[in-house]
Amino acid sequence: MTALAIARNTFRECIRDKILYNLVLFALLMIVSSYALGQLSLGHENKVIVDVGLSAISIIGTLIAVFIGIGLVYKELEKRTVYALLSKPVRRGEFLFGKYLGLLLTLFVNVAVMSAGLLATLLLRGGVSWQECLSILPASYVMFLSLALTTSVALVFSTFSTPALSALFTLFLWIIGHYNSDLLSFAQMNAWGPVRGILRALYYLLPNLSNFTWVDSRSIIHSAGYYRPIDAVAIAWMTLYAVLYSGCLLALATWVFARRDFK
Amino acid sequence: MKPRRVLRTLASSVLALASASVLVAVQMRIDERLVDAAAGPDLLYFSSPAGVKKLALGYDSMLADIYWMRAIQYYGRRDLAERRPVRYKNLAGLLDIASSLDPDMMEIYRSGSTFLAEPDPVGAGQPQEAVNLLDKGIDRHPLEWRLQYDKGFIYFWHFKDFHEAGKVWLNAGRLPGAPDWMAGLAASTLSKGGAIETAKMLWRRQFEDSTRAELKENARNHLISIQADEERWTLEHFVEQFAARYGSFPRSLEDLVGAGMLHYVPRDPSGTPYRYDCITGEVFLSPETQITYFPAPEVYREAYRHKLSSLRDRREKPAK
């Protein structure tokens, strides 16, 4: 219950944040501008709208996850509100979990609003059925999963580092996470056992964000652009991976945060 | 509000507006200076499709759209193309990257191959690159008969390789969803390769099926050019008949009407009279013609004249 109260407050704080509004407005503008871009694409107007819309949702969502996520704990420390909060019967783990849930709720609302904007753009433009429009929603959900994972990475760094460094580390991990499969390829190519082992360990250790980008050798956005259904089993595996990995990162963040001395 | 404050607000607004207009003027001057620089070197910063796909970080579908639109702009901006050392040097590269980023976008293969294959000034004049692009599409979509149809079209029209075109269309006709006329097209091409009838059928189909204005216009221009060629060759045929009958070429095309061979002298599809050379007996399009003319290959002319001769022989036979 305490975690939920913190989550509610974090959500309210995020909603009041002007940067957040600007980003949402920017995403909506991109979706609308994709309508104009579609005119240049010779017969692929709706596909361009879906591609630009979903990419905007993903990029803006990632920016929110990183730049709000890195300040989640740091801001509380800087404003010293954390002292008042932790002096009450609130465990540090609950505090972190509440903060995480609050940002997740913000991201969910953002993704939902942006997806609704995208669907509205498509329906207003015409040429697509309701069923085709709705087939885009699983892609939005997968993006949300990816954002949940990115937020947990940002949260871990936020517990022990400054916002600038946390942003840098999170963005590095985000990029590495997209090339994670290369580590496995390098491991398979490397004949020397220990190096192979290290590379393989890194592959499982680092967040694999390409899990949320590719399904059956096609990118999620690509499949959505052609209104191809995304395999429900694949989505279930992605959900499980996101929940487990985020859970591990939250546990790590709690462990680090619990050891911090606020004196 | 105090008058002084109103005055200050007014002065600030005037100043802001004046600055904005000066800013526009300054930007226009900068743009003028950059006219040549805007054309820039004809560079393709990333030439490896695999490399671009790797760098896309999962946004490959959006990048494919960007590359496709870049290819369209690259092809469509004729004023820029004129200033390049090689007009469409990077068109094939752009289409290759776009099709690697999104291998399912049929328009890249279909329209892209048209952009590449059509001769200058309509296209890049690179039919082999067009075949390569279509082969890439066929590799990815082996059951898509339209790609095979387009490939056969390039062999037929641009390479004049009627046998290969017929073979490709024969394969296309066997694919699921292929229209019935495909088999007829293949048979016609394989039996009397070079026949102008096949060419007319192809352009008519492209004219009827194309949803894009510029492709429709291109097909229309080809059909009009064939019509003009047929009329010219028919006139030349009668000129030869006139010469055979009277021992010399007619002095003007009107003489054919006088000799009872024609009811009237036709004009080209734009309504401009044909030019006639009474020394060689050849009929040309006038320089004042309004049609966008695409010259037909010599084999078409031979096939058409052969057809006219057979018609004449058939007509004369009962008289004998």
Chai-1 contact restraints between the chains, C-beta under 6 A:
chainA,res_idxA,chainB,res_idxB,connection_type,confidence,min_distance_angstrom,max_distance_angstrom,comment,restraint_id
A,L40,B,M69,contact,1.0,0.0,6.0,A-B,restraint_1
A,S41,B,M69,contact,1.0,0.0,6.0,A-B,restraint_2
A,L42,B,I72,contact,1.0,0.0,6.0,A-B,restraint_3
A,L42,B,E107,contact,1.0,0.0,6.0,A-B,restraint_4
A,G43,B,E107,contact,1.0,0.0,6.0,A-B,restraint_5
A,H44,B,E107,contact,1.0,0.0,6.0,A-B,restraint_6
A,V48,B,D65,contact,1.0,0.0,6.0,A-B,restraint_7
A,D51,B,S61,contact,1.0,0.0,6.0,A-B,restraint_8
A,D51,B,M62,contact,1.0,0.0,6.0,A-B,restraint_9
A,D51,B,D65,contact,1.0,0.0,6.0,A-B,restraint_10
A,V52,B,M62,contact,1.0,0.0,6.0,A-B,restraint_11
A,S55,B,Y59,contact,1.0,0.0,6.0,A-B,restraint_12
A,S55,B,M62,contact,1.0,0.0,6.0,A-B,restraint_13
A,H178,B,L57,contact,1.0,0.0,6.0,A-B,restraint_14
A,T213,B,G58,contact,1.0,0.0,6.0,A-B,restraint_15
A,S219,B,G58,contact,1.0,0.0,6.0,A-B,restraint_16
A,S219,B,D60,contact,1.0,0.0,6.0,A-B,restraint_17
A,S219,B,S61,contact,1.0,0.0,6.0,A-B,restraint_18
A,I221,B,S61,contact,1.0,0.0,6.0,A-B,restraint_19
A,H222,B,S61,contact,1.0,0.0,6.0,A-B,restraint_20
A,G225,B,S61,contact,1.0,0.0,6.0,A-B,restraint_21
